[in-house]
Amino acid sequence: MKHKVLTYIKESLLLIVSAFLYSFGLYYFVFANEFTNGGVSGIVAMIDYLIGHDKYAGLINFAINIPLIIISFVMLSREFAVKTTIHIAIVSAFLALFPLLDTPQYSVFVEIAEGIEPYKDVGRGVLASLFGGVFAGLSLAAILSIRGSSGGADVIGAIITKKNPAFTVQWGIFAVNSTIIGISAIVYSYNPKDNSFAFGAETFQPIMLALIFQFVNAKVCDFVMQGAKTAFKFEVITDYPEEVAEELMTELRHGVTLVQATGMFEKKNKGLLICVVKKRQIQEFKDILKKYPNTFAYVAPVSEIIGAFNVR
């Protein structure tokens, strides 16, 4: 019972933190610099740009997500649907709250001088896409760690994968985001003040900022969820399996698995050792192998480790 209560508290806190990070990144970096980040929130960003103010952003975000919420309850697991709905609701609440605080946005369009056409500060735009991506990546890692999602394209991607397992969630999300980002080039070329379109070099700027945002978002999420767990798997072919295994376990404090193997050139029995080590231990591993003749190894990165890793 105590464990369930602690799990509930932990997941509730992660939901709130994830929603805050996501909405903060949207409002202070994406909305403020007039580019989209893909997904439903990217549609909200474009609508926010067209109507010229932010006070309806929270309501619009929740309204667009309602059909996806209903679909997620029908087609996906109840736990996934509930957590996704709560996350969407909290994000929408924050997006409604931020404009009421009347806090300055991170960066806005600036004018060179009176009467001169405004231009976009590219440097600030790039910084906004970088830091916005960081906030979104941290948020995504938090919500995924408790088996939920931020809604929008994530729900669509999950449904696509369920219907066609050959496609991954990432490809489903990529397809949705690419479409929205492509449309944003037209949207941000429109000037709501004088009801005109201006296509030029700046037409592609929102797309480039969106791509930077998406890249940083994915990398930060991967780093948070797997970066601390990355390691390397060595498979060692040796005539001294017992001696090499003993030294690896003693020096590196990791388990070793022995598989009996046969060298097909010499028809000679050998040992195949399998060992997973931390990145900083690679050189120590190499130094140990140098001590034993007729020993070689090949190595492959491991993105995540589940279960016992160190020798107890």
Backbone hydrogen bonds, N-H to C=O, Kabsch-Sander energy under -0.5 kcal/mol:
donor,donor_aa,acceptor,acceptor_aa,energy
5,V,1,M,-2.0
6,L,2,K,-2.4
7,T,3,H,-2.4
8,Y,4,K,-2.4
9,I,5,V,-2.5
10,K,6,L,-2.7
11,E,7,T,-2.6
12,S,8,Y,-2.2
13,L,9,I,-2.4
14,L,10,K,-2.3
15,L,11,E,-2.1
16,I,12,S,-2.0
17,V,13,L,-2.8
18,S,14,L,-2.8
19,A,15,L,-2.3
20,F,16,I,-2.4
21,L,17,V,-2.6
22,Y,18,S,-2.3
23,S,19,A,-2.5
24,F,20,F,-2.7
25,G,21,L,-2.3
26,L,22,Y,-2.1
27,Y,23,S,-2.8
28,Y,24,F,-2.4
29,F,25,G,-1.1
30,V,25,G,-1.7
31,F,26,L,-3.5
32,A,27,Y,-0.6
33,N,29,F,-0.7
33,N,30,V,-0.8
34,E,30,V,-0.5
34,E,31,F,-1.0
35,F,30,V,-1.1
42,G,38,G,-1.1
43,I,39,G,-1.4
44,V,40,V,-2.3
45,A,41,S,-2.1
46,M,42,G,-1.8
47,I,43,I,-2.4
48,D,44,V,-2.9
49,Y,45,A,-1.8
50,L,46,M,-2.1
51,I,47,I,-2.6
52,G,48,D,-1.3
53,H,48,D,-0.5
57,A,54,D,-2.0
60,I,56,Y,-2.7
61,N,57,A,-2.6
62,F,58,G,-2.0
63,A,59,L,-2.5
64,I,60,I,-2.5
65,N,61,N,-1.4
66,I,62,F,-1.0
66,I,63,A,-0.6
69,I,65,N,-2.6
70,I,66,I,-2.4
71,I,67,P,-2.4
72,S,68,L,-2.4
73,F,69,I,-1.8
74,V,70,I,-1.6
75,M,71,I,-3.1
76,L,72,S,-2.0
81,A,77,S,-2.4
82,V,78,R,-2.8
83,K,79,E,-2.3
84,T,80,F,-2.2
85,T,81,A,-2.3
86,I,82,V,-2.4
87,H,83,K,-2.2
88,I,84,T,-2.5
89,A,85,T,-2.4
90,I,86,I,-2.3
91,V,87,H,-2.5
92,S,88,I,-2.5
93,A,89,A,-2.0
94,F,90,I,-2.4
95,L,91,V,-2.5
96,A,92,S,-1.5
97,L,93,A,-1.6
98,F,94,F,-2.8
100,L,97,L,-1.0
101,L,97,L,-1.0
101,L,98,F,-0.9
102,D,98,F,-0.6
102,D,99,P,-0.7
103,T,98,F,-0.7
106,Y,28,Y,-0.8
110,V,119,Y,-1.1
116,I,113,A,-1.9
119,Y,110,V,-1.5
122,V,120,K,-1.2
125,G,121,D,-2.1
126,V,122,V,-2.6
127,L,123,G,-2.2
128,A,124,R,-2.5
129,S,125,G,-2.2
130,L,126,V,-2.3
131,F,127,L,-2.8
132,G,128,A,-2.6
133,G,129,S,-1.8
134,V,130,L,-1.7
135,F,131,F,-2.3
136,A,132,G,-2.3
137,G,133,G,-2.6
138,L,134,V,-2.4
139,S,135,F,-2.2
140,L,136,A,-2.7
141,A,137,G,-2.3
142,A,138,L,-1.9
143,I,139,S,-2.3
144,L,140,L,-2.5
145,S,141,A,-1.6
146,I,143,I,-0.9
147,R,144,L,-1.7
148,G,143,I,-2.0
154,D,151,G,-1.8
155,V,152,G,-0.7
156,I,152,G,-1.6
157,G,153,A,-2.9
158,A,154,D,-2.2
159,I,155,V,-2.2
160,I,156,I,-2.5
161,T,157,G,-2.2
162,K,158,A,-2.0
163,K,159,I,-2.3
164,N,160,I,-2.5
167,F,164,N,-2.2
172,G,168,T,-1.7
173,I,169,V,-2.6
174,F,170,Q,-2.5
175,A,171,W,-2.2
176,V,172,G,-1.8
177,N,173,I,-2.9
178,S,174,F,-2.5
179,T,175,A,-1.7
180,I,176,V,-2.0
181,I,177,N,-2.9
182,G,178,S,-2.2
183,I,179,T,-2.0
184,S,180,I,-1.6
185,A,181,I,-0.7
185,A,182,G,-0.9
186,I,182,G,-0.5
186,I,183,I,-1.1
187,V,183,I,-1.9
188,Y,184,S,-2.8
189,S,186,I,-0.7
190,Y,187,V,-1.4
191,N,196,S,-3.6
194,D,191,N,-0.5
195,N,191,N,-1.1
196,S,191,N,-1.3
198,A,189,S,-2.5
203,T,200,G,-1.4
204,F,201,A,-0.9
205,Q,202,E,-1.0
208,M,204,F,-2.4
209,L,205,Q,-2.6
210,A,206,P,-2.2
211,L,207,I,-2.4
212,I,208,M,-2.1
213,F,209,L,-2.4
214,Q,210,A,-2.7
215,F,211,L,-2.4
216,V,212,I,-2.6
217,N,213,F,-2.6
218,A,214,Q,-2.3
219,K,215,F,-2.4
220,V,216,V,-2.8
221,C,217,N,-2.1
222,D,218,A,-2.5
223,F,219,K,-2.5
224,V,220,V,-2.6
225,M,221,C,-2.3
226,Q,222,D,-2.7
227,G,222,D,-0.9
227,G,223,F,-1.4
228,A,223,F,-0.7
229,K,226,Q,-1.5
230,T,226,Q,-0.6
230,T,227,G,-0.8
231,A,302,V,-2.1
232,F,277,V,-2.5
233,K,300,A,-3.1
234,F,232,F,-0.6
234,F,275,C,-3.4
235,E,298,Y,-2.3
236,V,234,F,-0.5
236,V,273,L,-2.9
237,I,296,F,-2.9
238,T,236,V,-0.6
238,T,271,G,-2.1
244,V,240,Y,-2.6
245,A,241,P,-2.4
246,E,242,E,-2.2
247,E,243,E,-2.0
248,L,244,V,-2.5
249,M,245,A,-2.4
250,T,246,E,-2.0
251,E,247,E,-3.0
252,L,248,L,-2.2
253,R,248,L,-0.6
253,R,249,M,-0.7
254,H,248,L,-0.6
255,G,309,F,-0.9
257,T,274,I,-2.4
259,V,272,L,-2.6
261,A,270,K,-2.6
263,G,268,K,-3.2
264,M,262,T,-0.6
267,K,263,G,-1.7
268,K,263,G,-1.2
270,K,261,A,-3.1
271,G,238,T,-2.6
272,L,259,V,-2.9
273,L,236,V,-2.8
273,L,271,G,-0.6
274,I,257,T,-2.6
275,C,234,F,-2.5
275,C,273,L,-0.5
277,V,232,F,-2.7
281,Q,278,K,-1.7
282,I,279,K,-1.4
285,F,281,Q,-2.2
286,K,282,I,-2.3
287,D,283,Q,-2.4
288,I,284,E,-1.9
289,L,285,F,-2.0
290,K,286,K,-1.7
291,K,288,I,-1.2
292,Y,289,L,-1.6
295,T,292,Y,-0.6
296,F,237,I,-2.1
298,Y,235,E,-1.8
300,A,233,K,-1.8
302,V,231,A,-3.1
311,V,253,R,-2.5
